[in-house]
Amino acid sequence: MKNIIIYENFSLYIEQEDSEIPWLKIFTKEPYKELGDVPHGLRQKLWETYDIIEYEMKHYYHPDKINMASFANYLPRVHIHVMARFKSDSYFPEPMWGTKQRDANLTLPSQDEFHKRVFNALTQRFQ
């Protein structure tokens, strides 16, 4: 499965990471290198977008934890990872880039429905 863009507007887009867990990445369209380089208004929009995604993840998937990351070492541009974590996922409590702890077999609700919820919430907020 390839990464899919589930939302896009003039300043940012959201991409689904191919993973066993619900995992979205928020990108600015302009390739800012550091968060501090992002203009204040767009930075505020990034955090509002993060808040909406976190809310939808928590209420749709009921994870044990939400992880957020922004390393940008391999892809040196601002982007934020938002991941729903479960104690039974393959890596928990390690990060998804860490050492695999077990073979997981998660049974999660429809990813398509989750994407629709995120799309609708963001469209409503930023229209």
DSSP file (Angstrom, degrees, kcal/mol; ACC not computed):
  #  RESIDUE AA STRUCTURE BP1 BP2  ACC     N-H-->O    O-->H-N    N-H-->O    O-->H-N    TCO  KAPPA ALPHA  PHI   PSI    X-CA   Y-CA   Z-CA
    1    1 A M              0   0    0      0, 0.0     2,-0.2     0, 0.0    17,-0.1   0.000 360.0 360.0 360.0 135.5    0.0    0.0    0.0
    2    2 A K        -     0   0    0      1,-0.1     2,-0.1    15,-0.1    14,-0.1  -0.578 360.0 -85.2 -95.4 163.6    1.3    3.4   -0.8
    3    3 A N        -     0   0    0     -2,-0.2     2,-0.4    15,-0.1    14,-0.2  -0.449  47.1-152.4 -67.4 138.2    0.9    6.6    1.2
    4    4 A I  E     -A   16   0A   0     12,-0.7    12,-3.2    -2,-0.1     2,-0.6  -0.922  12.8-130.5-118.4 135.4   -2.4    8.3    0.5
    5    5 A I  E     +A   15   0A   0     -2,-0.4    10,-0.3    10,-0.2     3,-0.1  -0.760  26.5 176.4 -82.3 123.0   -3.2   12.0    0.8
    6    6 A I  E     +     0   0A   0      8,-2.6     2,-0.3    -2,-0.6     9,-0.2   0.574  65.1  17.2-105.7 -11.9   -6.4   12.3    2.7
    7    7 A Y  E     +A   14   0A   0      7,-1.2     7,-2.7     2,-0.0     2,-0.3  -0.973  62.2 171.9-157.5 144.5   -6.7   16.1    3.0
    8    8 A E  E     +A   13   0A   0     -2,-0.3     2,-0.2     5,-0.2     5,-0.2  -0.970   3.9 162.5-155.0 139.7   -5.1   19.0    1.2
    9    9 A N        -     0   0    0      3,-2.5    -2,-0.0    -2,-0.3    20,-0.0  -0.730  59.3 -73.1-137.6-166.2   -5.6   22.8    1.1
   10   10 A F  S    S+     0   0    0     -2,-0.2     3,-0.1     1,-0.2    19,-0.0   0.693 126.7  29.0 -68.4 -18.3   -3.5   25.7   -0.1
   11   11 A S  S    S+     0   0    0      1,-0.2    18,-2.5    18,-0.1    19,-0.4   0.633 122.7  11.4-119.4 -18.2   -1.0   25.5    2.9
   12   12 A L  E     - B   0  28A   0     16,-0.3    -3,-2.5    17,-0.1     2,-0.3  -0.970  51.6-156.0-153.2 167.2   -0.8   21.9    4.1
   13   13 A Y  E     -AB   8  27A   0     14,-2.2    14,-3.0    -2,-0.3     2,-0.5  -0.980  13.7-136.4-145.4 159.2   -1.7   18.3    3.4
   14   14 A I  E     -AB   7  26A   0     -7,-2.7    -8,-2.6    -2,-0.3    -7,-1.2  -0.968  18.8-168.3-122.1 129.5   -2.2   15.2    5.4
   15   15 A E  E     -AB   5  25A   0     10,-2.7    10,-2.8    -2,-0.5     2,-0.5  -0.916  19.3-129.0-119.0 141.3   -0.8   11.8    4.3
   16   16 A Q  E     -AB   4  24A   0    -12,-3.2   -12,-0.7    -2,-0.4     2,-0.4  -0.769  21.8-138.9 -86.8 130.3   -1.5    8.4    5.6
   17   17 A E        -     0   0    0      6,-2.7     2,-0.8    -2,-0.5     6,-0.3  -0.739  22.5-115.5 -85.7 136.5    1.6    6.3    6.5
   18   18 A D        +     0   0    0     -2,-0.4     2,-0.3   -17,-0.1   -15,-0.1  -0.638  66.7 125.8 -73.8 109.6    1.4    2.7    5.5
   19   19 A S  S    S-     0   0    0     -2,-0.8     4,-0.1     2,-0.2    -3,-0.0  -0.970  74.3-108.1-159.4 164.1    1.5    1.0    8.9
   20   20 A E  S    S+     0   0    0     -2,-0.3    86,-0.1     2,-0.1    -1,-0.1   0.710 104.9  57.6 -72.6 -20.2   -0.4   -1.5   11.2
   21   21 A I  S    S-     0   0    0      1,-0.0     2,-0.4    -4,-0.0    -2,-0.2  -0.719 104.9 -90.0-106.4 158.5   -1.4    1.4   13.4
   22   22 A P        +     0   0    0      0, 0.0    62,-2.7     0, 0.0     2,-0.4  -0.571  59.0 168.4 -64.6 123.0   -3.4    4.5   12.5
   23   23 A W  E     + C   0  83A   0     -2,-0.4    -6,-2.7    -6,-0.3     2,-0.3  -0.934  13.0 178.3-149.3 114.6   -0.7    7.0   11.5
   24   24 A L  E     -BC  16  82A   0     58,-2.6    58,-3.1    -2,-0.4     2,-0.4  -0.870  13.5-152.3-116.3 152.8   -1.1   10.3    9.7
   25   25 A K  E     -BC  15  81A   0    -10,-2.8   -10,-2.7    -2,-0.3     2,-0.5  -0.992   6.4-150.0-125.5 131.7    1.6   12.9    8.8
   26   26 A I  E     -BC  14  80A   0     54,-2.7    54,-2.1    -2,-0.4     2,-0.4  -0.893  19.6-174.1-102.0 123.8    0.9   16.6    8.5
   27   27 A F  E     -BC  13  79A   0    -14,-3.0   -14,-2.2    -2,-0.5     2,-0.3  -0.923  23.3-132.7-117.8 141.7    3.1   18.5    5.9
   28   28 A T  E     -B   12   0A   0     50,-1.1   -16,-0.3    -2,-0.4   -17,-0.1  -0.689  20.6-134.0 -79.6 147.0    3.4   22.1    5.1
   29   29 A K  S    S+     0   0    0    -18,-2.5   -17,-0.1    -2,-0.3    -1,-0.1   0.904  93.8  67.5 -71.0 -39.5    3.3   22.7    1.3
   30   30 A E  S    S-     0   0    0    -19,-0.4     2,-2.0     1,-0.1    -2,-0.2  -0.646  97.4-119.8 -76.7 137.8    6.2   25.0    1.5
   31   31 A P        +     0   0    0      0, 0.0     2,-0.1     0, 0.0    -1,-0.1  -0.410  40.4 177.0 -83.3  67.9    9.3   23.0    2.5
   32   32 A Y        -     0   0    0     -2,-2.0    46,-3.0     1,-0.1    -4,-0.1  -0.468  22.5-149.4 -67.2 140.0   10.3   24.8    5.7
   33   33 A K  S    S+     0   0    0     44,-0.3     2,-0.3    -2,-0.1    -1,-0.1   0.908  75.6  25.3 -79.4 -42.7   13.3   23.2    7.3
   34   34 A E  S >> S-     0   0    0      1,-0.1     3,-1.7    44,-0.1     4,-0.5  -0.889  76.4-119.8-124.7 153.2   12.5   23.9   11.0
   35   35 A L  G >4 S+     0   0    0     -2,-0.3     3,-1.3     1,-0.3    -1,-0.1   0.864 114.7  60.0 -57.0 -37.3    9.2   24.6   12.8
   36   36 A G  G 34 S+     0   0    0      1,-0.3    -1,-0.3    -3,-0.0     4,-0.1   0.669  97.3  60.6 -66.4 -15.9   10.6   28.0   13.8
   37   37 A D  G <4 S+     0   0    0     -3,-1.7    -1,-0.3     2,-0.1    -2,-0.2   0.645  83.2  98.4 -82.2 -16.5   10.9   28.9   10.1
   38   38 A V  S << S-     0   0    0     -3,-1.3     5,-0.1    -4,-0.5    -3,-0.0  -0.558  87.6-106.1 -75.7 130.0    7.1   28.4    9.6
   39   39 A P     >  -     0   0    0      0, 0.0     4,-2.7     0, 0.0     3,-0.5  -0.218  32.1-111.3 -54.7 146.9    5.2   31.7    9.6
   40   40 A H  H  > S+     0   0    0      1,-0.2     4,-2.4     2,-0.2     5,-0.2   0.863 114.6  50.6 -51.3 -47.2    3.2   32.2   12.8
   41   41 A G  H  > S+     0   0    0      1,-0.2     4,-1.8     2,-0.2    -1,-0.2   0.890 113.4  45.0 -62.3 -40.1   -0.3   31.8   11.2
   42   42 A L  H  > S+     0   0    0     -3,-0.5     4,-2.4     2,-0.2    -1,-0.2   0.870 110.3  54.8 -71.6 -36.7    0.7   28.6    9.5
   43   43 A R  H  X S+     0   0    0     -4,-2.7     4,-2.0     2,-0.2    -2,-0.2   0.916 108.4  49.5 -60.9 -41.9    2.3   27.3   12.6
   44   44 A Q  H  X S+     0   0    0     -4,-2.4     4,-2.2    -5,-0.2    -1,-0.2   0.901 109.8  51.2 -62.3 -40.8   -1.0   27.9   14.4
   45   45 A K  H  X S+     0   0    0     -4,-1.8     4,-2.4     2,-0.2    -2,-0.2   0.872 106.3  55.4 -65.5 -37.0   -2.9   26.1   11.7
   46   46 A L  H  X S+     0   0    0     -4,-2.4     4,-2.6     2,-0.2    -1,-0.2   0.932 110.1  45.1 -58.5 -46.5   -0.5   23.1   12.0
   47   47 A W  H  X S+     0   0    0     -4,-2.0     4,-2.6     2,-0.2    -2,-0.2   0.860 111.6  51.8 -70.2 -34.4   -1.3   22.8   15.7
   48   48 A E  H  X S+     0   0    0     -4,-2.2     4,-2.1     2,-0.2    -1,-0.2   0.906 111.0  49.0 -64.8 -39.5   -5.0   23.2   15.1
   49   49 A T  H  X S+     0   0    0     -4,-2.4     4,-2.5     2,-0.2    -2,-0.2   0.924 110.5  50.2 -63.7 -45.3   -4.7   20.4   12.5
   50   50 A Y  H  X S+     0   0    0     -4,-2.6     4,-3.1     1,-0.2     5,-0.2   0.936 109.2  52.1 -57.2 -47.3   -2.8   18.2   15.0
   51   51 A D  H  X S+     0   0    0     -4,-2.6     4,-2.5     1,-0.2    -1,-0.2   0.899 110.4  48.0 -57.1 -43.0   -5.5   18.8   17.6
   52   52 A I  H  X S+     0   0    0     -4,-2.1     4,-2.6     2,-0.2    -1,-0.2   0.929 113.2  46.8 -65.3 -45.8   -8.3   17.8   15.2
   53   53 A I  H  X S+     0   0    0     -4,-2.5     4,-2.8     2,-0.2     5,-0.2   0.931 112.9  49.3 -63.0 -45.4   -6.4   14.6   14.1
   54   54 A E  H  X S+     0   0    0     -4,-3.1     4,-2.8    -5,-0.2     5,-0.2   0.936 111.4  49.6 -59.1 -46.3   -5.6   13.7   17.7
   55   55 A Y  H  X S+     0   0    0     -4,-2.5     4,-2.4    -5,-0.2     5,-0.2   0.939 113.1  45.9 -57.4 -49.2   -9.3   14.2   18.8
   56   56 A E  H  X S+     0   0    0     -4,-2.6     4,-1.8     1,-0.2     5,-0.3   0.891 113.2  50.1 -64.5 -39.4  -10.6   12.1   15.9
   57   57 A M  H  X>S+     0   0    0     -4,-2.8     4,-2.4    -5,-0.2     5,-0.8   0.939 112.2  47.2 -62.5 -47.1   -8.0    9.3   16.6
   58   58 A K  H  X5S+     0   0    0     -4,-2.8     4,-1.0     1,-0.2    -2,-0.2   0.908 117.8  41.1 -61.8 -42.6   -8.8    9.2   20.3
   59   59 A H  H  <5S+     0   0    0     -4,-2.4    -1,-0.2    -5,-0.2    -2,-0.2   0.702 122.4  38.7 -84.1 -19.0  -12.6    9.1   19.7
   60   60 A Y  H  <5S+     0   0    0     -4,-1.8    -3,-0.2    -5,-0.2    -2,-0.2   0.872 130.2  23.0 -94.4 -46.1  -12.6    6.7   16.8
   61   61 A Y  H  <5S-     0   0    0     -4,-2.4    -3,-0.2    -5,-0.3    -2,-0.1   0.686  83.1-145.0 -97.4 -20.9   -9.8    4.2   17.7
   62   62 A H     << -     0   0    0     -4,-1.0    -4,-0.2    -5,-0.8    -3,-0.1   0.946  31.5-172.6  53.0  54.2   -9.7    4.5   21.5
   63   63 A P        -     0   0    0      0, 0.0    23,-0.2     0, 0.0     3,-0.1  -0.200  35.6-121.7 -72.6 167.2   -5.9    3.9   21.6
   64   64 A D  S    S-     0   0    0     21,-1.9     2,-0.3     1,-0.3    22,-0.2   0.753  93.2  -2.2 -75.7 -25.7   -3.9    3.5   24.7
   65   65 A K  E     -D   85   0A   0     20,-1.6    20,-3.5     2,-0.0     2,-0.5  -0.982  61.2-133.2-161.9 150.0   -1.7    6.5   23.7
   66   66 A I  E     -D   84   0A   0     -2,-0.3     2,-0.4    18,-0.2    18,-0.2  -0.959  25.0-157.9-106.8 128.7   -1.3    9.1   20.9
   67   67 A N  E     -D   83   0A   0     16,-3.0    16,-2.9    -2,-0.5     2,-0.4  -0.856   7.1-169.8-104.9 143.9    2.3    9.6   19.8
   68   68 A M  E     +D   82   0A   0     -2,-0.4     2,-0.3    14,-0.2    14,-0.2  -0.996  11.2 171.7-130.2 136.5    3.5   12.7   18.1
   69   69 A A  E     +D   81   0A   0     12,-1.7    12,-3.2    -2,-0.4     2,-0.1  -0.989  21.2 177.3-145.1 152.7    6.9   13.0   16.4
   70   70 A S        +     0   0    0     -2,-0.3    10,-0.1    10,-0.2     8,-0.0  -0.520  26.2 141.9-154.0  79.8    8.8   15.5   14.2
   71   71 A F        -     0   0    0     -2,-0.1     9,-0.1     7,-0.0    -1,-0.0   0.935  23.4-177.2 -86.0 -53.6   12.4   14.3   13.6
   72   72 A A        +     0   0    0      7,-0.1     8,-0.0     1,-0.1     6,-0.0   0.823  37.8 127.5  57.2  37.0   12.8   15.4    9.9
   73   73 A N  S    S+     0   0    0      3,-0.1    -1,-0.1     1,-0.1     0, 0.0   0.891  79.8  32.1 -84.8 -44.6   16.3   13.9    9.7
   74   74 A Y  S    S+     0   0    0      1,-0.3    -1,-0.1     3,-0.0     0, 0.0   0.861 132.5  34.8 -78.5 -37.2   15.7   11.8    6.5
   75   75 A L  S    S-     0   0    0      2,-0.1     2,-2.9     4,-0.0    -1,-0.3  -0.853  84.4-155.4-116.6  91.0   13.2   14.2    5.1
   76   76 A P        +     0   0    0      0, 0.0     2,-0.3     0, 0.0    -3,-0.1  -0.309  58.3  91.0 -77.0  67.1   14.5   17.6    6.2
   77   77 A R  S    S-     0   0    0     -2,-2.9   -44,-0.3     2,-0.1     2,-0.2  -0.980  87.7 -80.1-150.7 155.2   11.2   19.6    6.1
   78   78 A V        +     0   0    0    -46,-3.0   -50,-1.1    -2,-0.3     2,-0.3  -0.364  63.0 141.3 -62.3 124.7    8.6   20.3    8.6
   79   79 A H  E     -C   27   0A   0    -52,-0.2     2,-0.5    -2,-0.2   -52,-0.2  -0.934  35.9-144.2-159.9 148.5    6.1   17.5    9.1
   80   80 A I  E     -C   26   0A   0    -54,-2.1   -54,-2.7    -2,-0.3     2,-0.4  -0.963   8.6-147.1-121.2 126.6    4.4   16.0   12.1
   81   81 A H  E     -CD  25  69A   0    -12,-3.2   -12,-1.7    -2,-0.5     2,-0.4  -0.759  11.6-169.6 -89.5 135.4    3.6   12.4   12.7
   82   82 A V  E     +CD  24  68A   0    -58,-3.1   -58,-2.6    -2,-0.4     2,-0.4  -0.984  12.2 179.2-127.7 118.5    0.4   11.5   14.6
   83   83 A M  E     -CD  23  67A   0    -16,-2.9   -16,-3.0    -2,-0.4     2,-0.6  -0.966  27.4-141.4-129.4 133.1    0.1    7.9   15.6
   84   84 A A  E     - D   0  66A   0    -62,-2.7     2,-0.3    -2,-0.4   -18,-0.2  -0.833  30.7-159.6 -88.3 122.0   -2.5    5.9   17.6
   85   85 A R  E     - D   0  65A   0    -20,-3.5   -21,-1.9    -2,-0.6   -20,-1.6  -0.812  11.0-167.0-111.3 146.3   -0.7    3.4   19.8
   86   86 A F    >   -     0   0    0     -2,-0.3     3,-2.4   -23,-0.2     6,-0.3  -0.975  30.7-126.2-130.4 141.5   -1.9    0.3   21.4
   87   87 A K  T 3  S+     0   0    0     -2,-0.4    -1,-0.1     1,-0.3    -2,-0.0   0.752 113.8  50.8 -58.3 -22.1   -0.3   -1.9   24.0
   88   88 A S  T 3  S+     0   0    0      3,-0.0    17,-0.3    16,-0.0    -1,-0.3   0.353  83.7 113.4 -99.2   5.8   -0.7   -4.8   21.7
   89   89 A D  S <  S-     0   0    0     -3,-2.4     3,-0.2    15,-0.1    12,-0.1  -0.300  84.1-100.6 -72.2 168.2    0.8   -3.2   18.6
   90   90 A S  S    S+     0   0    0      1,-0.2    11,-3.2    11,-0.1    12,-1.6   0.707 115.4  29.9 -64.1 -22.7    4.1   -4.7   17.3
   91   91 A Y  S >  S+     0   0    0      9,-0.2     3,-2.3    10,-0.2    -1,-0.2   0.632  84.9 159.8-115.1 -17.3    6.4   -2.0   18.9
   92   92 A F  T 3  S+     0   0    0      1,-0.4     9,-0.0    -6,-0.3    -5,-0.0  -0.240  70.5  18.4 -55.6 134.4    4.7   -0.7   22.0
   93   93 A P  T 3  S+     0   0    0      0, 0.0    -1,-0.4     0, 0.0     3,-0.1  -0.978 119.0  74.8 -89.3   4.0    6.1    0.7   24.3
   94   94 A E  S <  S-     0   0    0     -3,-2.3    -3,-0.1     5,-0.2     7,-0.1  -0.289  94.7 -96.1 -67.6 159.3    8.9    1.4   21.8
   95   95 A P    >   -     0   0    0      0, 0.0     3,-2.4     0, 0.0    -1,-0.1  -0.340  39.6-103.2 -67.7 162.8    8.5    4.0   19.1
   96   96 A M  T 3  S+     0   0    0      1,-0.3    -2,-0.1    -3,-0.1     4,-0.0   0.690 126.5  52.8 -62.8 -17.6    7.4    2.7   15.7
   97   97 A W  T 3  S+     0   0    0      2,-0.1    -1,-0.3    -6,-0.0     3,-0.1   0.384 101.3  85.7 -93.7   1.4   11.0    3.2   14.6
   98   98 A G  S <  S-     0   0    0     -3,-2.4     2,-0.4     1,-0.2    -2,-0.0   0.191  94.3 -49.6 -87.7-156.1   12.3    1.1   17.6
   99   99 A T        -     0   0    0     -8,-0.1    -5,-0.2     1,-0.1    -1,-0.2  -0.675  58.7-113.9 -85.0 128.7   12.8   -2.5   18.2
  100  100 A K        -     0   0    0     -2,-0.4    -9,-0.2     1,-0.1     3,-0.1  -0.411  28.4-171.0 -62.8 133.5    9.8   -4.8   17.4
  101  101 A Q        -     0   0    0    -11,-3.2     2,-0.3     1,-0.3   -10,-0.2   0.704  59.7 -19.5 -99.4 -26.3    8.4   -6.3   20.6
  102  102 A R  S    S-     0   0    0    -12,-1.6     2,-0.7     2,-0.0    -1,-0.3  -0.972  70.3 -87.6-169.1 167.5    6.0   -8.9   19.2
  103  103 A D        -     0   0    0     -2,-0.3     2,-0.2    -3,-0.1   -14,-0.0  -0.871  51.4-157.8 -90.0 117.4    3.9   -9.9   16.1
  104  104 A A        -     0   0    0     -2,-0.7     2,-0.1     2,-0.0   -15,-0.1  -0.627  23.1-168.8 -98.8 155.1    0.7   -8.0   16.5
  105  105 A N        -     0   0    0    -17,-0.3     2,-0.2    -2,-0.2   -16,-0.1  -0.610  20.9-173.8-138.5  74.6   -2.7   -8.7   15.0
  106  106 A L        -     0   0    0     -2,-0.1     2,-0.6   -86,-0.1    -2,-0.0  -0.462  15.8-154.3 -74.6 140.2   -4.7   -5.6   15.6
  107  107 A T        +     0   0    0     -2,-0.2    -1,-0.0     0, 0.0    -2,-0.0  -0.937  28.5 169.1-113.8 106.0   -8.4   -5.5   14.7
  108  108 A L        -     0   0    0     -2,-0.6     3,-0.2     1,-0.1   -47,-0.1  -0.817  36.0 -99.3-119.4 155.1   -9.3   -1.9   14.1
  109  109 A P        -     0   0    0      0, 0.0    -1,-0.1     0, 0.0     5,-0.1  -0.147  67.9 -54.4 -65.4 170.3  -12.3   -0.1   12.7
  110  110 A S     >  -     0   0    0      1,-0.1     4,-1.6     2,-0.1     5,-0.1  -0.169  38.3-155.1 -53.8 124.3  -12.4    1.1    9.1
  111  111 A Q  H  > S+     0   0    0      2,-0.2     4,-2.6     1,-0.2     5,-0.2   0.864  95.4  58.6 -65.6 -37.4   -9.5    3.3    8.1
  112  112 A D  H  > S+     0   0    0      1,-0.2     4,-2.1     2,-0.2    -1,-0.2   0.907 105.2  49.2 -60.7 -42.1  -11.6    4.8    5.3
  113  113 A E  H  > S+     0   0    0      2,-0.2     4,-2.2     1,-0.2    -1,-0.2   0.899 110.3  51.1 -64.7 -40.5  -14.2    5.9    7.8
  114  114 A F  H  X S+     0   0    0     -4,-1.6     4,-2.4     1,-0.2    -2,-0.2   0.929 108.8  51.0 -61.2 -45.2  -11.5    7.5   10.0
  115  115 A H  H  X S+     0   0    0     -4,-2.6     4,-2.9     1,-0.2    -2,-0.2   0.894 108.9  51.7 -59.8 -40.4  -10.1    9.4    7.0
  116  116 A K  H  X S+     0   0    0     -4,-2.1     4,-2.9     2,-0.2     5,-0.2   0.911 109.1  50.5 -61.8 -42.5  -13.6   10.7    6.2
  117  117 A R  H  X S+     0   0    0     -4,-2.2     4,-2.4     2,-0.2    -2,-0.2   0.925 113.1  45.1 -62.3 -44.8  -14.0   11.9    9.8
  118  118 A V  H  X S+     0   0    0     -4,-2.4     4,-2.6     2,-0.2     5,-0.3   0.941 114.2  49.2 -64.0 -47.4  -10.7   13.7    9.7
  119  119 A F  H  X S+     0   0    0     -4,-2.9     4,-2.7     1,-0.2     5,-0.2   0.933 113.2  46.5 -57.2 -48.7  -11.4   15.2    6.2
  120  120 A N  H  X S+     0   0    0     -4,-2.9     4,-2.4     1,-0.2    -1,-0.2   0.902 113.0  48.9 -63.8 -42.3  -14.9   16.4    7.3
  121  121 A A  H  X S+     0   0    0     -4,-2.4     4,-2.1    -5,-0.2    -1,-0.2   0.918 115.0  44.3 -65.0 -43.0  -13.6   17.9   10.6
  122  122 A L  H  X S+     0   0    0     -4,-2.6     4,-2.7     2,-0.2    -2,-0.2   0.900 112.7  51.4 -69.8 -39.8  -10.7   19.7    8.8
  123  123 A T  H  X S+     0   0    0     -4,-2.7     4,-0.7    -5,-0.3    -2,-0.2   0.923 112.0  47.4 -61.3 -43.7  -13.0   20.9    6.0
  124  124 A Q  H  < S+     0   0    0     -4,-2.4     3,-0.4    -5,-0.2    -1,-0.2   0.905 115.6  45.1 -63.9 -41.4  -15.5   22.3    8.5
  125  125 A R  H  < S+     0   0    0     -4,-2.1    -2,-0.2     1,-0.2    -1,-0.2   0.880 122.2  34.0 -70.8 -39.4  -12.7   24.0   10.5
  126  126 A F  H  <        0   0    0     -4,-2.7    -1,-0.2     1,-0.2    -2,-0.2   0.181 360.0 360.0-109.2  17.4  -10.8   25.6    7.6
  127  127 A Q     <        0   0    0     -4,-0.7    -1,-0.2    -3,-0.4    -2,-0.1   0.502 360.0 360.0 -78.4 360.0  -13.5   26.4    5.1
